[in-house]
Amino acid sequence: MNIFTIPISNIRRKLTKTMLLILVFSLGVMSIAALLQVSLVVGDSLERKLSAYGANIIVAPKAETLRVSYGGFHMGDMLYNVEDLDEKGTISAIKSIELKERISVVAPKLVGTLDVGSMSLAAVGVRWDDELGIKSYWAIDGQIPQQPNEVLLGHRAAQKLLLKPEDLLPVGDSLYKVAGVLEETGGDDDQVIFLGLSELQTLLRKPGSISFVEVAALCAGCPIDDIVTQIRTQLPGTDIKALQNIVNQRMASIHFVQKLAFSISLVILLTAAAMIGLSMLAAVNERKKDIGILRSLGYGKSHIFIIFCVEAAIIGLISGLVGYSTGYAASFKALDILALSDNFQPIFSMVQLLGAALLFGSVTVLASLYPAWKGATIDPSEALTSLS
């Protein structure tokens, strides 16, 4: 026998107790593995859902600003040399960047004014499917326009025009049906008329043109600045802005979920390590006679120390392998309960499996250092005396 076969013999001799210890520690590892898998999926899902509450990148044409004042009286700033963007080319360029998989929604818009009766109101042309991708918070009295001759009115615009769903809106020589009215949002959406983008392009005689593009980008996998830089490279003649406050708010929510998962995992890990330490300490007290015999056969303190550490490492390695595998399987059930299993799946990794085995093997060794040291310092004569 040697210092590597003795721990295996001890495990076999106390098989029931060892299996129970492995089961308990494996449950801890399983909980950690499942929690981390779920946190990764929930973080990705959370970011995608948050992207439906507004864009975080604005792509607009470059414009020159002229400050107008006279006699010390400031008359405001005036934009000039503003040219609309080409819809097809701009969207194609945005979707062709290297990090295109991190882009959730690209929503083009054309902004102009329309004469409605005796007044002029701001009008915004949108692609409805794309717009709803970043405006899922909209509450609508009525429905989204389904036909080219239908419009959606902002809350204050509807009040000003005294219109409600199903009413007709006169624009020039044409009549448009009010498909729905937005509930008050407290933002710019309340003031405008929304039409289909192609319809507004026709009314304003700007075929294929857009005023700007809103982009909802997923930022957990890369810095938002990288996405902005790549878009700027594809569209050098545009002004691209990242709305950092929105990005930071979303990332804070995602980081909170991940930190919460990490904190719970740490508590479980420390609890499991304490149980391993107590179990090894009890094993030292039970094996005083065995230690005395080994010392009388010429085994030194370092050998006794290594024997207990190797035994703990075996338990940790087995628990890591079993716990990660069962945790991966359990994460599917957890995602099913959270209703996330349809769109997201945990990823099994052999590297993570081996990493979990090594990590938890190391944890059990660390937890057994004191018991192993205590066993190594037992006086062999005292241990042998207890045999009589």
N, C-alpha and C positions, 0 to 999 in steps of 0.2 A: 504493500500500500504506500501511497505518497500523498502529498498535500492536495492533489487534485482528485484522487479517487476516494479519499476519506470523506469529503463533503457529499459526494454522490451516495456513498454507503450510509451516511447519516440521514440523507433525504429518504432513501429507501426504507430505512429502519423506522423512521417516523413519517411514513407515507401519508397517513390520514391527516395528521396535523399539518404537514407541509402542503398538501393539496388544498386544505382549508385556507391556509395563509396565501397561497397563490390565487385562490378564488377571490378572496377579499381584495387583494392588491390588484388583481385583474379588473375587478369591478370599478376600482378607482381609476385605473388607466382607461377603461372603456368609457367612463363618464367624461374624462378629459378629452379623449380622442373624438367622441361624438360631439361634445360641446364646441370644440375647435372647428370641426367640419361644418357644423350648423352655423357658427358665427361667420365663417367665410362666405357661405351661401347667403345668409341673411344680410351681410354687409353689401354684397353685390346686388341683391334684390332691393334692399333699402335705397341704394343709390339710384337704381333704375326707376324706382317709384318717385323718389325726390326729383328726378329730372323732369317729371310730369308737372312740376310746379314752377316752371319758368326756365328760360334759357340762361346759360352762364357765359356765353360768348356772343358778341354782336359783330357782324361783318357788314360794313357800310362803305360807300364811296368816299374817297378823300375830298375834303372841301376846304376852301380858303375862307377865312373869317375877316370881315371888315368892320372895325369899330366906327360907328357914326356918331359924331358929336358936333355941336356948334355953339359957340359962345359960352363954353363951359357946361352946356347942357348935354347930357349923354342921351342919345336917341336909340340906343340898343346896338346889337351886333347883327350884321347882315352876312349871309352866306352867299358865295358866288362860285362859279366854275364847278357846280355840282352836277355830275352826270350819273344817270341811273346805271345799275348793274345789269348785265345780261343774265337772265334767270338760268338758262340751261348751262352756260359755261361756268357760272359761279358755283352752282350746286355740284356740278361734275368735278370741279377742282377741289371742293371741300371733301367730297366723298372719296377722293383719290389719294389722300394723304396716308402716310405710313401707319398712323395710329387711327385709321378709319374705324376699326372695330370698337374704339372707345367713344364714338359719336352715336348718341341715341336718337336724336331728332334734328333734322334740318328744315327750318320753317321759313320760306321766303315771304316777303311782304312788299306790297306797293302802296304808297301813301299819297293821297291827293285830296282835292275838295270837289264836292258835287253840289250843284244848285238844286235845292229841294224846295219847290214853291218859291217863296220870297226870301229864303235864307240860304246861306252856304254852310255845309257841314263837312267835317273831316271824314274821309272814307278810307278804309283799309281793305286791300284785296289779299286774301289768304288762300292757301291750299288747305281745305278743311281737315283732312286726315292728319296732315303735319301739324296744323295749329292745335288740334285737340291733343296731340302728343305732348305739348308743353302747357296746355291750359285745361288740364283735367279738373281743376278746381272750379271751372265755370259752372254756375247754376243757371239754368235757362227756363224761362216761362215760355213754353212752346217746344220747338225743336231746332236742330241744326238745319240750315238750308240744304235741300236736296236737289234743287233745280237752279239753273243759271239766273232765272228771274226772281229769285228769293234772296232776302237779306236778313241779317241778324242785327238788331239795334242794341246799342249800349243803353244802360239804365237812364242816364240823364238825357241822352239823345231822344229816347222814346217819350220822356216827359215833355221835352221841348216841342216835339212834333205832335204830341197828343195821340200817339198811336199805340196799338196793342197787337198781339199775334192775330194773324188772319186779315189785318187791315192792309190797304194798298198804299204804297209810297210812290209819289210822283217824282221821277228824276228825268229832267228834260222832257222829251216827248214820250217817255216810256213809263209804265207802271210796274212796280216791283211789289211782290207779296212779302209781308213781314212774317217770316217763319217763326221767329222767336225774339224774346227780349231778355237781355242779361239781367240777372239779379245784380244789385249794386256791388261792385268790387272795391271801390275806393281808389281806383287807379285810372289810367288814361283810357282803358277799355270802355268806361262809362260814357265817354263823350262822342264816340264815333259810330259810323255805320260800317258793318262788315259785309263784304261781298266776296264771291268767288274771285280768285286772282285773274283768271282769264276774262271774266266779265268786266272787271275794273280796267284791265289793260285795254279793252275795246273802247270803253267809255272815255278814257283819258287819251286814247289814240297813242298808246305806248306798248305795242305788241312785243312780248318777250322781255319786257323791262321789269325790274324790281327796285325798290328803294333801299332795302337792307335785308339781311338774313339773320335770324336768331338760331343759334346752335346750342343744343343741350348735350354737353360732353360729360362722360363718366370719368371722374378724376381719381378714383381710388388706385388704379393701376399705374398712373403716371402723373407727373406734375401738369397742371393746366397750362403752364407756360410752354411746355413742349408741343402741345396741340396748337396753341396760338402761333408758335414759330413756324410750324409746318404749314398751317393755312396761309400765313403771310408769305411763305416761299412760293406757294401755288398762286396766290393772288397779290402780287407786289403793288398793284395800284389801288389798294383798298385800305381802309382804316379798320383795324381789328382790335377789339377791346375785350378783356376778360373781366367779368363782374366778380371781383375777388371776394366781396362780402357774401355773395351767394355761394361761391365755391367753399369758403371757409365754414359757413353754416352747415352745408351738407357734409363736409368732411368731419366736422365736430360730431354730428349725429352718428356717422359710421364709426368713428374712433371710439365713441362712447360704448357702442355695442361690442366692439372688439376688446376694449379694456375691461368691460364687465365680464366677458367670457374668460379673459386671461386671469382676472382676480379670483373667480370661482375655481378655475383650474388649479391655481396656486394653493388655495385652501385645501382642495381635495388631495393634492400632491403632498402637502405637508402632513395632513392627517394620515395618509397611507404610509408615509415615511416614519411617522411616530409609531405606528402599529408594527412596522417591521423592526424598529429599534427595540421596542418592548418585547417582541417575540424572541429576538436574538439574545436579549438580556436574560430572558427566562431559560433559553436553551443553554446559556453558559452555566447558570446555577444548576441545571439538571445534569450537566455533563462534567461536573468536577472530577468524578472518578475517571472518566475517559481521558480528561486532560492530564491527570496524574499518571495514567498508564503511558500515554504518549510521551510525556516528559521523561519518564523512566527509560523509555526506549531510545532516547537520544534526540527527540524533537525539541528544538529551542523555542524561545518566546515568539520569534518571528514566524516560525512555522505554524504555531497555534493561531497567531493573528491572521495569517494568510488563509488558513483553513476556514475560519468563520467568514472572512470576506468573500472567499470563493463561493461558499454556500449561499450567502446573501445575493451574490451576483447571478448565480444560476436562477434563483427565485425571481429576481428582477427581470432577467432576460426573457424567461418564459412568460411572466406576467405582461411584459411589454408587447410580445408577439401576440399573445391571446387577446390582451386588452385592446390593442389597436385594431385587430381584425374584427372583433365583436363591436367595437365602437363605430367602425366604418359601417357595419351592417345596421347598427341601431340608429345611425344618423338618417337613414332612409325613412324610418318610421317617424322620427322626430320631424323631418321635413314634411311628411305626409300630414301630420297633425297640424303643422303650421300652414298647410295649404301652399307649400312652395315646391312640391315634388314634381309638378308638371313642367316647369320652366328651368329648374336648376337641379343639378345632380352632384353629389360629392365625388371627388376624384381620388381613386385609390393609387397610392404611390409606393413602390418597393423601397425607394429611398426613405420615405417617411416611416415605413414599417421597420426597417433596420435602424433608423434614427431613434424611433420610440423604444426599441429593444435596448439599444445602447444607453439611451438617456435614463430609462427606468432601472436598468442594471446598475448604472452609476449612482442613482439615488439610493438604491438599497444598500450599496456598498458604503456610501456616506453615512446612512442611518445606522449601520452596524459597526462603525469604527469604534465607538465607545465600548459596546459589548465585547467586540473582538479584543480590544486592549485590556479590558477587565479579565477576560478569559486567559490572555497571555501572561498576566501578572499573578495568576493563582500560584501559590507555593505548592510545588509537586509533593513535598513531604506531607503537607496538610491534607492534600487531596487523597494521597495513598493511605493515610491514617484513617480516613473515613471509611475505607474498605473493610476494616476489621470490625 
